[in-house]
């Protein structure tokens, strides 16, 4: 029988960026908050001089144990889903700070078009531009309404950058200046300028200089060591929840973090949550934590899975298009990239930072005319210098054998002669792309795994080819002697890494008819439950999701305080 603890004002499920921001904002307002994190404690000292690529990048030290819980995947409803037994297409973070600890730090704001994509697309191109099976929709909030929260997140994290000439209007400049520009980045900047494009420095959560944020948190500047993605930052230079918002919540004395606490059910009665039930994974004991307000801030898959297992909200039915929980799962199209090989130039690509780069948005959103194209949206194109670590980086030109003496020789020769121009392509939602509970496979507790049904569509294939050609053209202008780039996008496969930018499943919107939450991330079906994170996105844009997740978290915290005062639906 589960042990019941005293009630708290707010219980948070998952203590990453979303949970950390919510905890910080609510405890500053005097609320008592319990944060439940199923992973272990983390602190900056854990990473002192631990530049271990094998341990972190290849053996996934900071990721979820797939032998205890994983996902299942199928490309369509006609085939049986199978479990992901080893990491490939995306990585599932685990532990305090979540994926916010091992991210790269690229902190783009979504474009104004992204928040009103359906109405803006129809306005410019007509309804026939959107395929019948594509279920994209407006968010129920505009960029201008969310802009103050973007600004607040950037100041908390100390984002380094410069104004995007094709982005939404800003109320303030970035709090810190752009990072340093390497020779390769300078080549990209000059080449894109000659091509009449509009380059700008990538917005970075890797600090360009020492910084103290509005909460009084001081952090040191980035050292360009090249160990960001899949690694914790030993300097605290990369903004993450553990070095920014969680200390603020802790300082109030109102925040209690319980690690190794796996939340398995949201408890509810009469249309309102009463708390959560979790298992202490160190003892196996089931514990009930009553709360006035439940806030779900875990990763996309776990937000959806927990709602479905708790029978909270109506599950999505792809045959009818009704229901909200699991609807509009989307991913990202990363394949439209190019590699350039230089015979007469070498680059120090071993040095870098997770968000060190130069970007263009000329082919992102609706910044270009799609009238004669067979797709909508697009993606950001960048040359980034994240640090070419030795195990994972040995790019060779096409035609090179995959093993043997020739492979070894060319791996060494091109190690410092290769530059990549990459893209993060958007991902549109479709009626037949969704998340649900797998009927066969279960986790270590006997609970069903989450199941993904997803594949690339003609939209993705056309967009990927278009973006790859643009990337190739930039490398040609940069002087590359040989260029390899995507010619055709095949089916989606889950074996090789692509992006951890999964979205949707608990989407926000203007009406309960086609969304799970309102624009404060408050559930239509349970007014004291708030579900936020990338699971809120009705489709995915051509960027990393973190800045938008951070902005939504600040808005959600504001909404929770309004609900605390007056109750009822906020919208």
Backbone torsions as a table, in degrees:
resi	resn	phi	psi	omega
1	UNK	NA	135.8	-177.0
2	UNK	-69.1	142.3	176.0
3	UNK	-85.0	134.0	179.7
4	UNK	-102.6	129.1	-178.9
5	UNK	-98.4	166.9	176.4
6	UNK	-62.1	149.6	-178.0
7	UNK	-68.5	147.6	172.8
8	UNK	-119.6	165.6	178.0
9	UNK	-65.5	-47.6	-174.4
10	UNK	-139.0	136.9	169.9
11	UNK	-117.5	133.6	-178.6
12	UNK	-111.5	133.4	179.6
13	UNK	-103.7	102.6	-178.6
14	UNK	99.0	120.9	-175.8
15	UNK	-115.8	72.9	171.2
16	UNK	-109.0	-144.0	179.1
17	UNK	-59.1	-50.1	-178.7
18	UNK	-61.9	-50.6	-179.3
19	UNK	-64.1	-38.1	179.3
20	UNK	-65.8	-41.4	178.3
21	UNK	-66.2	-45.7	178.6
22	UNK	-58.2	-46.9	-179.1
23	UNK	-61.6	-44.4	-179.2
24	UNK	-61.0	-48.0	-176.1
25	UNK	-69.4	-40.5	-176.5
26	UNK	-74.4	-39.6	180.0
27	UNK	-68.5	-32.7	175.4
28	UNK	-63.2	-24.7	177.8
29	UNK	-91.0	4.1	173.8
30	UNK	96.4	2.8	179.9
31	UNK	-80.8	148.1	174.1
32	UNK	-89.2	125.9	-172.9
33	UNK	-128.2	133.4	172.0
34	UNK	-109.6	125.9	176.8
35	UNK	-107.2	122.2	-179.0
36	UNK	-104.1	118.6	-178.6
37	UNK	-123.4	123.7	-174.7
38	UNK	-77.6	-14.6	177.9
39	UNK	-91.6	-163.1	-174.6
40	UNK	-97.3	170.7	174.7
41	UNK	-65.2	148.5	175.6
42	UNK	-138.7	149.2	175.7
43	UNK	-150.9	159.8	-176.6
44	UNK	-56.7	-36.6	-177.1
45	UNK	-60.5	-19.9	179.8
46	UNK	-61.7	-21.7	-171.2
47	UNK	-110.9	9.4	-179.9
48	UNK	-58.0	116.2	176.7
49	UNK	54.3	36.9	178.5
50	UNK	-112.2	65.9	177.3
51	UNK	-89.2	67.3	-173.8
52	UNK	-106.6	93.8	-177.1
53	UNK	-63.7	-38.4	-178.9
54	UNK	-63.8	-46.6	-176.2
55	UNK	-66.4	-46.0	-171.8
56	UNK	-94.1	-44.0	-174.3
57	UNK	-85.1	-31.7	-175.6
58	UNK	-104.7	-29.8	-179.7
59	UNK	-108.4	4.6	165.8
60	UNK	57.1	50.9	-178.8
61	UNK	-54.1	-34.9	-173.0
62	UNK	-98.6	11.9	-174.1
63	UNK	-108.1	163.5	179.2
64	UNK	-60.8	142.3	177.7
65	UNK	-77.6	107.5	-175.4
66	UNK	-70.3	-15.3	177.2
67	UNK	-74.5	-16.4	179.7
68	UNK	-103.3	-35.4	176.4
69	UNK	-154.7	133.8	178.9
70	UNK	-142.6	-163.7	174.0
71	UNK	-121.2	163.1	168.8
72	UNK	-114.9	155.0	-173.6
73	UNK	-138.5	142.9	169.7
74	UNK	-146.8	152.5	-179.0
75	UNK	-84.8	-21.0	176.6
76	UNK	-157.8	172.2	-174.0
77	UNK	-74.8	-9.1	-177.6
78	UNK	-83.5	-12.0	-178.3
79	UNK	-118.9	159.3	-179.1
80	UNK	-80.1	135.8	176.3
81	UNK	-75.3	147.4	178.0
82	UNK	-125.5	150.8	-177.8
83	UNK	-70.1	146.4	170.5
84	UNK	-81.9	108.4	-174.2
85	UNK	-92.6	-19.0	174.6
86	UNK	-142.0	155.1	-174.5
87	UNK	-67.8	142.0	179.0
88	UNK	-149.1	-95.0	-169.8
89	UNK	-61.3	-34.0	-179.9
90	UNK	-149.0	165.1	-176.6
91	UNK	-119.9	138.2	-177.5
92	UNK	-108.7	108.2	-176.8
93	UNK	-68.7	156.0	-178.5
94	UNK	-147.7	138.6	178.5
95	UNK	110.2	168.2	-177.3
96	UNK	-57.2	130.0	-176.1
97	UNK	94.3	-18.2	176.5
98	UNK	54.4	-145.9	-179.7
99	UNK	-66.7	-14.9	177.7
100	UNK	-66.9	-12.0	178.3
101	UNK	-88.5	-37.6	-174.3
102	UNK	-105.8	17.9	179.4
103	UNK	-79.9	170.9	180.0
104	UNK	-81.0	-31.4	-180.0
105	UNK	103.3	7.9	177.4
106	UNK	-73.5	121.4	-164.7
107	UNK	-127.5	64.1	178.2
108	UNK	-78.6	144.7	166.8
109	UNK	-83.7	137.6	172.1
110	UNK	-61.3	153.2	-179.8
111	UNK	-76.6	154.4	175.4
112	UNK	-53.2	-37.3	178.2
113	UNK	-57.7	-36.2	-175.5
114	UNK	-60.0	-34.5	-175.2
115	UNK	-82.6	-15.0	179.8
116	UNK	-131.1	40.3	-168.2
117	UNK	-62.5	-41.8	-177.7
118	UNK	-68.5	-50.9	-177.5
119	UNK	-65.6	-38.1	-179.5
120	UNK	-71.1	-35.3	177.8
121	UNK	-66.9	-45.3	178.9
122	UNK	-64.8	-39.8	-179.5
123	UNK	-59.9	-37.6	-175.4
124	UNK	-91.9	-35.9	-171.5
125	UNK	-119.1	-12.4	-176.4
126	UNK	91.9	163.1	-175.4
127	UNK	-62.9	-30.3	-176.3
128	UNK	-68.3	-11.8	177.8
129	UNK	-70.9	-22.7	-178.2
130	UNK	-100.4	115.9	179.1
131	UNK	-57.7	151.2	-176.0
132	UNK	-58.9	-34.3	-176.5
133	UNK	-85.6	-7.0	180.0
134	UNK	-83.3	124.9	-172.7
135	UNK	-110.3	34.6	177.3
136	UNK	-62.8	151.1	179.3
137	UNK	-154.7	159.6	175.0
138	UNK	-67.6	155.9	-173.5
139	UNK	-81.5	-17.5	-171.6
140	UNK	84.8	9.2	175.6
141	UNK	-151.7	148.6	-179.9
142	UNK	-103.3	165.8	175.8
143	UNK	-58.0	-44.4	-177.4
144	UNK	-61.4	-36.3	177.8
145	UNK	-69.3	-32.2	-177.2
146	UNK	-89.6	-14.8	-173.9
147	UNK	-53.9	-44.6	179.6
148	UNK	-59.5	-29.5	-179.2
149	UNK	-79.5	-33.5	169.3
150	UNK	-57.7	-46.4	-178.4
151	UNK	-60.1	-42.1	-178.8
152	UNK	-66.6	-41.6	178.9
153	UNK	-63.5	-43.4	-178.8
154	UNK	-62.8	-36.9	178.7
155	UNK	-70.7	-38.0	176.9
156	UNK	-62.2	-44.4	-175.4
157	UNK	-85.3	-15.4	-178.8
158	UNK	71.5	40.5	-173.6
159	UNK	-61.5	133.0	179.0
160	UNK	-97.3	131.8	-179.5
161	UNK	176.9	-175.4	175.4
162	UNK	-137.1	161.5	-173.3
163	UNK	-63.2	134.3	175.7
164	UNK	-79.3	118.2	-177.1
165	UNK	-64.0	-18.0	179.8
166	UNK	-114.0	11.4	-179.3
167	UNK	-91.6	179.4	176.9
168	UNK	-69.7	161.4	-179.8
169	UNK	-66.0	144.2	-179.1
170	UNK	-110.8	143.9	175.3
171	UNK	-83.1	-23.1	-179.9
172	UNK	-147.1	155.8	171.8
173	UNK	-68.7	167.3	174.2
174	UNK	-59.6	147.1	-176.2
175	UNK	-68.3	-22.7	176.5
176	UNK	-132.5	153.3	-176.2
177	UNK	-70.3	169.2	-179.6
178	UNK	-61.7	161.8	175.7
179	UNK	-73.4	175.9	180.0
180	UNK	-68.0	150.7	-179.4
181	UNK	-105.7	116.9	-179.6
182	UNK	-77.5	167.4	176.6
183	UNK	-56.6	-40.8	179.4
184	UNK	-64.5	-40.8	178.6
185	UNK	-66.1	-36.5	176.7
186	UNK	-63.4	-40.9	176.5
187	UNK	-59.8	-44.2	179.2
188	UNK	-63.7	-44.5	-179.5
189	UNK	-60.4	-45.7	-178.8
190	UNK	-68.3	-41.0	-179.4
191	UNK	-65.1	-45.0	-179.8
192	UNK	-67.8	-32.7	176.5
193	UNK	-65.6	-42.5	176.8
194	UNK	-62.0	-30.0	179.2
195	UNK	-83.9	9.0	178.4
196	UNK	67.8	28.2	176.7
197	UNK	-99.3	177.4	-170.7
198	UNK	-124.7	81.5	-178.6
199	UNK	-74.0	153.1	174.4
200	UNK	-152.3	156.2	179.6
201	UNK	-68.7	136.5	-179.5
202	UNK	-60.8	131.1	176.2
203	UNK	-68.2	128.9	-166.4
204	UNK	-128.2	134.5	171.6
205	UNK	-88.1	3.5	170.8
206	UNK	-89.0	109.9	-170.6
207	UNK	-58.6	131.5	175.7
208	UNK	-79.8	-19.0	178.2
209	UNK	-155.6	165.9	177.0
210	UNK	-57.1	146.3	-172.1
211	UNK	-152.3	141.8	171.6
212	UNK	-120.3	124.8	-174.0
213	UNK	-88.2	174.7	-176.8
214	UNK	-60.2	-20.5	176.9
215	UNK	-87.2	1.5	179.1
216	UNK	86.5	10.7	179.1
217	UNK	-83.6	120.4	-179.8
218	UNK	-104.0	136.4	-179.8
219	UNK	-137.8	155.0	-177.4
220	UNK	-91.1	160.5	-177.8
221	UNK	-73.0	157.7	178.9
222	UNK	-64.8	143.6	178.9
223	UNK	-102.6	3.1	178.2
224	UNK	56.9	42.9	-177.7
225	UNK	-79.8	-19.7	177.7
226	UNK	86.3	9.5	179.6
227	UNK	-115.2	79.5	-179.2
228	UNK	-115.3	-66.2	-176.9
229	UNK	-65.3	125.6	-177.5
230	UNK	78.0	5.2	-178.0
231	UNK	-127.8	152.3	167.4
232	UNK	-85.2	154.5	-176.2
233	UNK	-94.9	119.8	-177.2
234	UNK	-70.8	-19.6	-179.2
235	UNK	-93.7	-15.9	-171.3
236	UNK	73.6	14.0	-179.0
237	UNK	-74.1	-31.2	176.2
238	UNK	-84.5	120.9	-179.3
239	UNK	-62.1	127.3	171.6
240	UNK	-145.4	164.9	-175.3
241	UNK	-59.3	-32.2	-175.1
242	UNK	-68.8	-27.6	-177.7
243	UNK	-109.0	4.4	-178.9
244	UNK	-123.5	-69.5	-170.9
245	UNK	-94.1	-33.6	-178.5
246	UNK	-63.3	-42.0	176.7
247	UNK	-60.4	-32.4	179.3
248	UNK	-66.4	-44.8	178.0
249	UNK	-63.8	-42.4	-179.4
250	UNK	-61.5	-37.4	-176.4
251	UNK	-64.7	-26.0	-179.5
252	UNK	-70.4	-21.3	-174.9
253	UNK	76.6	5.7	-177.5
254	UNK	-104.1	-1.1	-174.1
255	UNK	-115.8	126.9	175.8
256	UNK	-117.4	120.1	176.5
257	UNK	-97.8	129.1	173.4
258	UNK	-117.9	107.3	177.4
259	UNK	-82.4	171.0	-178.2
260	UNK	55.4	34.2	-176.9
261	UNK	-119.6	101.4	-174.2
262	UNK	-93.0	105.9	-179.2
263	UNK	-73.5	128.2	-174.5
264	UNK	-117.4	-17.2	177.5
265	UNK	-151.9	144.9	165.4
266	UNK	-96.0	125.7	-178.9
267	UNK	-90.8	135.1	-177.2
268	UNK	-151.1	155.9	-179.3
269	UNK	-155.9	131.3	175.7
270	UNK	64.0	33.6	177.3
271	UNK	82.8	8.7	177.1
272	UNK	-137.0	146.2	176.8
273	UNK	-75.0	146.7	175.8
274	UNK	-110.6	-10.3	-178.9
275	UNK	152.4	-160.0	179.6
276	UNK	-135.7	157.9	171.8
277	UNK	-113.6	127.9	177.9
278	UNK	-132.3	162.5	177.1
279	UNK	-110.4	127.1	172.4
280	UNK	-74.8	108.3	-171.8
281	UNK	-72.1	-12.3	177.3
282	UNK	-81.7	-25.8	-177.9
283	UNK	-118.4	-17.9	-176.1
284	UNK	81.7	4.3	-177.4
285	UNK	-80.1	136.0	173.9
286	UNK	-87.7	135.3	-174.3
287	UNK	-133.6	135.8	175.0
288	UNK	-102.6	125.4	175.4
289	UNK	-111.2	100.6	176.5
290	UNK	-68.6	149.6	179.7
291	UNK	-158.4	151.5	174.8
292	UNK	-73.3	-33.5	-177.1
293	UNK	-135.6	135.0	176.5
294	UNK	-111.5	128.1	178.6
295	UNK	-120.9	120.2	179.9
296	UNK	-97.9	116.4	-177.7
297	UNK	-132.1	29.5	178.2
298	UNK	-86.6	-175.5	-176.5
299	UNK	-69.2	161.2	-176.6
300	UNK	-43.7	-54.9	-173.9
301	UNK	-63.9	-38.4	-177.1
302	UNK	-75.0	-33.7	174.6
303	UNK	-57.9	-49.2	-178.7
304	UNK	-65.9	-46.8	-177.0
305	UNK	-60.4	-43.6	-177.3
306	UNK	-66.5	-38.9	177.0
307	UNK	-65.2	-42.8	-179.9
308	UNK	-66.1	-42.2	179.6
309	UNK	-68.0	-25.6	-178.6
310	UNK	-91.3	-0.2	-177.0
311	UNK	54.6	44.4	-179.6
312	UNK	-116.6	115.8	-172.4
313	UNK	89.4	159.3	-177.8
314	UNK	-89.2	122.7	179.2
315	UNK	-61.1	146.1	179.4
316	UNK	-73.5	136.3	177.0
317	UNK	-114.7	107.5	-176.5
318	UNK	-66.6	-22.8	-179.0
319	UNK	-71.6	-31.0	-179.1
320	UNK	-110.4	-17.1	-176.3
321	UNK	76.6	11.5	179.9
322	UNK	-98.6	164.5	-178.1
323	UNK	88.8	160.1	-172.2
324	UNK	-120.8	-33.2	-171.6
325	UNK	-82.2	112.8	-175.5
326	UNK	107.2	-8.2	-176.2
327	UNK	-72.9	148.6	171.1
328	UNK	59.4	42.5	170.2
329	UNK	-64.8	134.7	176.6
330	UNK	-141.2	163.9	-174.8
331	UNK	-130.0	-127.6	177.0
332	UNK	-158.6	150.3	-178.6
333	UNK	-110.0	101.1	-173.2
334	UNK	-98.7	-11.9	-168.3
335	UNK	-71.5	-17.2	-175.6
336	UNK	-78.7	60.4	-174.3
337	UNK	-123.9	176.4	-178.3
338	UNK	-146.2	150.7	176.4
339	UNK	-119.4	131.8	178.9
340	UNK	-112.3	136.3	-178.2
341	UNK	-113.7	128.1	-173.1
342	UNK	-114.0	123.2	-177.8
343	UNK	-83.0	-29.1	-171.6
344	UNK	-111.8	2.5	-178.9
345	UNK	-130.8	145.0	174.5
346	UNK	-124.6	153.1	-174.6
347	UNK	-133.9	144.0	178.6
348	UNK	-86.2	64.3	-174.9
349	UNK	-76.7	-5.3	175.2
350	UNK	-67.2	-26.9	177.4
351	UNK	-88.8	151.9	179.0
352	UNK	162.8	-167.8	177.4
353	UNK	-152.7	159.9	-173.4
354	UNK	-59.8	-31.2	-178.9
355	UNK	-123.0	36.1	174.9
356	UNK	-91.7	112.8	-177.8
357	UNK	179.9	175.0	175.3
358	UNK	-124.2	138.3	-174.4
359	UNK	-127.2	160.6	167.8
360	UNK	-132.6	146.5	177.3
361	UNK	-117.2	19.5	-179.7
362	UNK	-64.0	-22.9	-179.4
363	UNK	-119.0	29.0	-179.8
364	UNK	-112.9	154.0	177.5
365	UNK	55.6	-131.1	175.6
366	UNK	-116.6	37.4	179.3
367	UNK	-77.1	-2.3	178.1
368	UNK	-140.6	161.9	-174.1
369	UNK	-77.7	121.1	179.7
370	UNK	-98.5	7.3	-172.2
371	UNK	-53.3	-43.0	-176.7
372	UNK	-101.4	12.5	-179.7
373	UNK	-104.1	153.5	-177.0
374	UNK	-97.3	31.4	176.9
375	UNK	-154.8	166.2	171.4
376	UNK	-116.0	167.2	179.0
377	UNK	64.6	-152.8	-175.1
378	UNK	170.6	-136.3	179.9
379	UNK	-170.9	161.3	175.0
380	UNK	-71.7	143.6	174.7
381	UNK	-117.0	133.1	-174.5
382	UNK	-143.4	153.0	159.6
383	UNK	-109.7	113.2	-178.8
384	UNK	-116.1	148.2	179.7
385	UNK	-120.8	84.0	-173.5
386	UNK	-87.8	-6.9	-178.1
387	UNK	104.6	106.0	-177.1
388	UNK	-82.5	89.2	-179.2
389	UNK	-72.0	150.8	-165.8
390	UNK	-66.9	-35.5	-174.6
391	UNK	-74.7	-42.9	-172.0
392	UNK	-92.3	-1.9	-175.2
393	UNK	-125.0	100.8	172.8
394	UNK	-149.0	57.8	-177.6
395	UNK	-68.2	133.0	176.7
396	UNK	-128.5	155.4	-179.5
397	UNK	-63.5	154.0	176.4
398	UNK	-57.8	144.6	-176.7
399	UNK	96.7	-12.4	177.2
400	UNK	-76.2	134.0	175.9
401	UNK	-57.2	152.5	-178.0
402	UNK	-86.6	1.9	175.9
403	UNK	-160.4	169.9	175.9
404	UNK	95.8	-176.3	-173.0
405	UNK	-62.2	-43.1	-179.1
406	UNK	-64.3	-41.1	177.5
407	UNK	-61.0	-45.6	-179.5
408	UNK	-62.9	-43.8	-178.1
409	UNK	-63.9	-44.7	-179.0
410	UNK	-73.1	-30.1	175.2
411	UNK	-60.7	-43.7	179.6
412	UNK	-70.1	-44.3	-175.8
413	UNK	-63.2	-43.2	-175.3
414	UNK	-91.9	2.9	-177.2
415	UNK	-54.7	-39.3	-179.3
416	UNK	-113.8	17.7	-178.6
417	UNK	-120.5	15.8	-174.9
418	UNK	-120.3	132.9	173.2
419	UNK	-127.2	141.3	177.6
420	UNK	-110.9	136.5	169.0
421	UNK	-112.5	116.2	-170.6
422	UNK	-118.9	168.4	179.2
423	UNK	-136.4	149.4	167.6
424	UNK	-110.8	100.0	-178.7
425	UNK	-81.3	146.4	178.8
426	UNK	-67.4	168.6	177.7
427	UNK	-138.2	116.3	-178.2
428	UNK	-87.1	149.3	-179.9
429	UNK	-81.6	145.2	178.0
430	UNK	-131.4	153.3	-178.7
431	UNK	-56.8	-35.2	-175.1
432	UNK	-97.5	12.9	171.8
433	UNK	-108.1	117.9	-173.2
434	UNK	-160.5	172.1	175.8
435	UNK	-119.1	138.8	172.7
436	UNK	-151.5	-179.4	179.6
437	UNK	-85.3	133.3	179.1
438	UNK	-71.8	131.6	-177.4
439	UNK	-77.4	-9.7	-173.0
440	UNK	-113.3	-49.7	-169.5
441	UNK	-94.9	142.3	-176.7
442	UNK	-129.9	164.7	178.6
443	UNK	-90.3	-172.1	-176.9
444	UNK	-64.5	-20.1	178.8
445	UNK	-93.2	-3.4	-177.5
446	UNK	88.5	9.2	177.6
447	UNK	-89.1	147.1	-178.2
448	UNK	-65.7	145.9	175.7
449	UNK	-78.4	160.0	173.9
450	UNK	-81.2	142.6	-178.4
451	UNK	-116.2	132.7	177.5
452	UNK	-102.9	130.8	170.7
453	UNK	-118.6	111.3	-170.9
454	UNK	-162.0	147.4	171.3
455	UNK	-157.0	161.9	174.2
456	UNK	-71.8	146.5	-178.8
457	UNK	-113.0	174.7	176.5
458	UNK	-56.4	-37.5	175.1
459	UNK	-52.4	-47.9	-177.6
460	UNK	-68.6	-41.0	-178.7
461	UNK	-63.9	-45.1	179.5
462	UNK	-65.7	-43.0	-179.0
463	UNK	-65.4	-43.5	-178.1
464	UNK	-62.0	-43.8	178.3
465	UNK	-62.7	-43.9	179.9
466	UNK	-59.6	-49.4	-177.8
467	UNK	-67.5	-38.0	179.0
468	UNK	-62.5	-40.0	177.5
469	UNK	-64.3	-38.3	177.3
470	UNK	-65.7	-41.5	177.6
471	UNK	-62.0	-42.7	178.5
472	UNK	-62.1	-42.8	179.5
473	UNK	-61.6	-36.7	178.3
474	UNK	-67.1	-43.7	178.7
475	UNK	-63.6	-36.8	175.7
476	UNK	-61.3	-43.8	178.3
477	UNK	-65.7	-27.4	178.2
478	UNK	-77.5	-12.5	176.5
479	UNK	99.5	15.9	178.6
480	UNK	-61.7	138.7	-179.5
481	UNK	-80.7	-30.9	177.1
482	UNK	-140.5	140.4	-177.3
483	UNK	-132.2	128.4	171.9
484	UNK	-109.8	132.9	178.3
485	UNK	-150.5	162.1	-176.9
486	UNK	-63.1	130.3	175.4
487	UNK	-103.1	-36.5	178.9
488	UNK	-143.5	138.3	176.0
489	UNK	-94.7	118.6	179.1
490	UNK	-83.9	-168.1	178.0
491	UNK	-63.3	154.5	174.7
492	UNK	-66.5	135.0	175.2
493	UNK	-130.7	149.8	-170.0
494	UNK	-100.8	6.2	-173.2
495	UNK	-85.3	-35.7	-176.3
496	UNK	-106.6	147.2	-175.8
497	UNK	-65.0	136.4	177.5
498	UNK	-129.2	-57.0	-178.5
499	UNK	-169.8	147.7	175.5
500	UNK	-97.5	17.2	-174.9
501	UNK	-90.7	64.9	173.3
502	UNK	-80.2	142.9	-177.9
503	UNK	-141.3	166.1	172.2
504	UNK	87.4	-176.8	178.9
505	UNK	103.6	-31.6	174.7
506	UNK	-135.8	61.8	-166.2
507	UNK	-76.8	152.4	177.7
508	UNK	-94.3	157.1	-179.7
509	UNK	-173.5	-173.3	-176.4
510	UNK	-91.2	-9.8	-174.1
511	UNK	-147.1	143.1	175.5
512	UNK	-66.3	-11.7	179.7
513	UNK	-67.6	-28.7	-177.0
514	UNK	-137.7	23.6	178.3
515	UNK	-153.7	163.9	-179.2
516	UNK	-97.2	-26.6	-177.8
517	UNK	-136.4	162.5	172.1
518	UNK	-85.9	-171.5	-174.0
519	UNK	-79.4	4.1	166.4
520	UNK	-100.2	9.2	-177.3
521	UNK	64.0	25.3	177.0
522	UNK	-90.1	128.4	-177.1
523	UNK	-66.0	134.2	174.6
524	UNK	-62.3	-33.5	-173.7
525	UNK	-92.2	-3.7	179.0
526	UNK	-157.8	100.3	-167.6
527	UNK	-65.6	-19.8	179.8
528	UNK	-102.1	19.4	175.1
529	UNK	-116.5	125.8	178.3
530	UNK	-117.4	129.3	-177.1
531	UNK	-124.2	111.2	-176.5
532	UNK	-133.1	163.2	-175.1
533	UNK	131.3	-169.2	179.6
534	UNK	-67.7	-12.8	173.3
535	UNK	-64.2	-16.1	179.4
536	UNK	-77.9	-18.4	-171.4
537	UNK	-72.3	124.6	177.9
538	UNK	-69.2	-20.9	172.2
539	UNK	-161.4	173.3	-176.6
540	UNK	-109.3	142.6	-178.5
541	UNK	-87.0	-174.6	-179.0
542	UNK	-92.5	39.4	-176.5
543	UNK	-145.7	170.6	165.3
544	UNK	-64.6	147.7	-174.7
545	UNK	-87.5	-8.8	-163.7
546	UNK	-63.4	-43.0	-178.8
547	UNK	-61.8	-38.3	180.0
548	UNK	-71.3	-37.0	174.4
549	UNK	-61.3	-44.1	179.5
550	UNK	-62.9	-43.2	178.9
551	UNK	-63.2	-44.6	178.4
552	UNK	-62.5	-34.3	179.2
553	UNK	-63.9	-42.7	178.3
554	UNK	-65.7	-38.6	177.4
555	UNK	-68.0	-39.6	178.4
556	UNK	-62.6	-41.7	178.2
557	UNK	-59.9	-41.1	177.1
558	UNK	-62.8	-41.2	179.0
559	UNK	-65.6	-38.8	179.2
560	UNK	-62.3	-40.5	178.2
561	UNK	-65.6	-37.7	175.6
562	UNK	-64.3	-42.0	178.8
563	UNK	-65.3	-39.7	179.9
564	UNK	-58.5	-35.9	-177.3
565	UNK	-80.2	-39.8	-170.1
566	UNK	-120.3	-22.1	-176.6
567	UNK	71.8	177.5	176.9
568	UNK	80.6	178.9	178.9
569	UNK	-75.3	136.1	-176.6
570	UNK	-80.8	-20.0	179.4
571	UNK	-128.8	NA	NA
